């Protein structure tokens, strides 16, 4: 069985308003989609009042704990020894959140227990899918 890994995290929304705002969020990993991580935010922090989900590479999150990583919609970088900053770029603007690095490390460790780094292709089911497609399954 491939367990889904959800971990609640507290993030600080970095905004132009005075002082960062604490917001609950959830990091989500599913072995059926072994290369991706999702981060979900509650509806109350979005401009249109709907929940917000971002998907990005697990490797990006891991690399961003050590050095600035990402050039696309999601960017991750260390912020001192205990914090990690994530930037989410959209047409509407940029949202920045700060997380405890220990929370991110704990989440990644659980994801690597479920699917070790480098073993992701075995969880993609591509070989089985191709065999079914070509009738050799």
C-alpha positions as CSV (number, residue, x, y, z in Angstrom):
1,X,0.0,0.0,0.0
2,X,1.3,3.5,-0.9
3,X,0.2,5.9,1.9
4,X,-0.7,9.5,1.1
5,X,1.4,11.8,3.2
6,X,-0.2,15.0,4.5
7,X,1.5,17.3,7.0
8,X,-0.1,20.4,8.4
9,X,2.3,23.3,8.6
10,X,2.1,26.8,9.9
11,X,3.3,29.4,7.4
12,X,3.8,33.1,7.7
13,X,2.4,35.0,4.8
14,X,4.8,37.8,4.0
15,X,2.8,40.8,2.8
16,X,3.2,44.5,2.4
17,X,0.9,45.0,5.4
18,X,2.6,45.4,8.7
19,X,3.8,42.1,10.2
20,X,3.6,38.7,8.7
21,X,0.3,36.8,9.1
22,X,0.2,33.2,10.4
23,X,-1.7,30.9,8.1
24,X,-2.4,27.1,8.2
25,X,-1.3,25.1,5.1
26,X,-0.9,21.5,4.2
27,X,2.0,19.8,2.4
28,X,0.8,16.8,0.5
29,X,2.7,13.9,-1.1
30,X,1.2,10.9,-2.9
31,X,3.3,8.0,-4.1
32,X,1.1,7.6,-7.1
33,X,2.5,11.0,-8.3
34,X,6.0,10.5,-6.9
35,X,7.7,13.5,-8.5
36,X,5.3,16.1,-7.2
37,X,4.5,17.8,-3.9
38,X,1.4,19.9,-3.3
39,X,0.8,22.7,-0.9
40,X,-2.7,23.7,-0.1
41,X,-3.8,27.0,1.4
42,X,-7.2,27.8,3.0
43,X,-9.8,29.9,1.1
44,X,-9.5,32.9,3.5
45,X,-6.1,33.9,2.2
46,X,-7.0,34.0,-1.5
47,X,-8.2,37.0,-3.3
48,X,-11.3,35.3,-4.6
49,X,-12.1,33.3,-1.5
50,X,-11.3,29.8,-2.9
51,X,-8.8,27.3,-1.7
52,X,-5.4,27.5,-3.4
53,X,-3.3,24.5,-4.3
54,X,0.2,24.6,-5.8
55,X,2.0,21.6,-7.3
56,X,5.7,21.5,-7.8
57,X,8.7,19.1,-7.9
58,X,9.7,17.3,-4.7
59,X,13.3,17.8,-5.8
60,X,12.7,21.6,-5.9
61,X,11.5,21.6,-2.3
62,X,14.5,19.5,-1.2
63,X,17.1,21.6,-3.1
64,X,15.5,24.9,-1.8
65,X,16.3,23.9,1.8
66,X,20.1,24.3,0.9
67,X,20.3,26.9,-1.9
68,X,17.9,29.1,-3.8
69,X,16.0,26.9,-6.3
70,X,13.4,27.3,-9.0
71,X,13.0,29.7,-11.9
72,X,9.3,29.2,-12.6
73,X,6.1,29.7,-10.7
74,X,7.4,28.2,-7.5
75,X,10.7,29.2,-5.9
76,X,12.2,28.0,-2.7
77,X,15.2,29.3,-0.7
78,X,16.7,29.1,2.8
79,X,16.2,32.0,5.1
80,X,18.6,31.6,7.9
81,X,19.2,28.3,9.7
82,X,15.6,27.7,10.8
83,X,13.4,29.1,8.1
84,X,12.6,28.4,4.4
85,X,10.9,30.9,2.1
86,X,8.6,29.8,-0.7
87,X,7.5,32.2,-3.5
88,X,4.4,31.5,-5.6
89,X,4.3,33.5,-8.8
90,X,0.9,33.9,-10.6
91,X,-0.6,36.4,-13.0
92,X,-2.2,38.2,-10.1
93,X,1.1,38.7,-8.3
94,X,3.5,37.0,-6.0
95,X,2.8,35.3,-2.6
96,X,5.6,34.6,-0.3
97,X,5.4,32.4,2.7
98,X,7.9,31.4,5.4
99,X,8.0,27.9,6.9
100,X,10.0,26.2,9.7
101,X,12.7,24.3,7.9
102,X,12.4,21.5,10.4
103,X,8.7,21.0,9.3
104,X,9.8,20.8,5.7
105,X,12.6,18.3,6.5
106,X,10.2,16.1,8.4
107,X,7.7,16.1,5.5
108,X,10.4,15.3,3.0
109,X,11.8,12.5,5.1
110,X,8.4,10.9,5.3
111,X,8.0,11.2,1.5
112,X,11.5,9.6,0.9
113,X,10.5,6.8,3.2
114,X,7.5,6.2,1.0
115,X,9.4,6.6,-2.3
116,X,13.2,6.8,-2.1
117,X,15.0,9.4,-4.3
118,X,15.7,7.9,-7.6
119,X,13.0,5.2,-7.3
120,X,10.2,7.5,-8.6
121,X,10.0,5.8,-12.1
122,X,9.0,2.5,-10.5
123,X,6.0,4.3,-8.9
124,X,4.9,6.0,-12.1
125,X,3.5,2.8,-13.5
126,X,4.6,3.7,-17.0
127,X,5.8,0.2,-17.9
128,X,2.5,-1.4,-16.8
129,X,0.6,1.3,-18.7
130,X,2.6,0.8,-21.9
131,X,2.2,-3.0,-21.6
132,X,-1.6,-2.5,-21.3
133,X,-1.6,-0.1,-24.2
134,X,0.2,-2.6,-26.5
135,X,-1.7,-5.6,-25.2
136,X,1.3,-7.4,-23.6
137,X,0.1,-7.1,-20.0
